[in-house]
Amino acid sequence: MDEREAANRSAAEYLARLRQRIAEGKSEIQRLRESIDATHEHLAGMSRWIEQTDLELGRTRRERRGEDD
């Protein structure tokens, strides 16, 4: 193998490793996006729960004071 073939082989191996790292990076980004989406859904659910709980607490407080809605 001459010097040129060795350089070409080295470049090809480097590109193969780089492509693999890029593919792994894309997979990790996708996993993180899915995690972020799940977190957003969870936070939205918690926000709705807090809002509903706050409304119920307000109703309960008004009932205890004898007030109407």
Buried (B, 14 or more C-beta within 10 A) or exposed (E): EEEEEEEEEEEEEEEEEEEEEEEEEEEEEEEEEEEEEEEEEEEEEEEEEEEEEEEEEEEEEEEEEEEEE
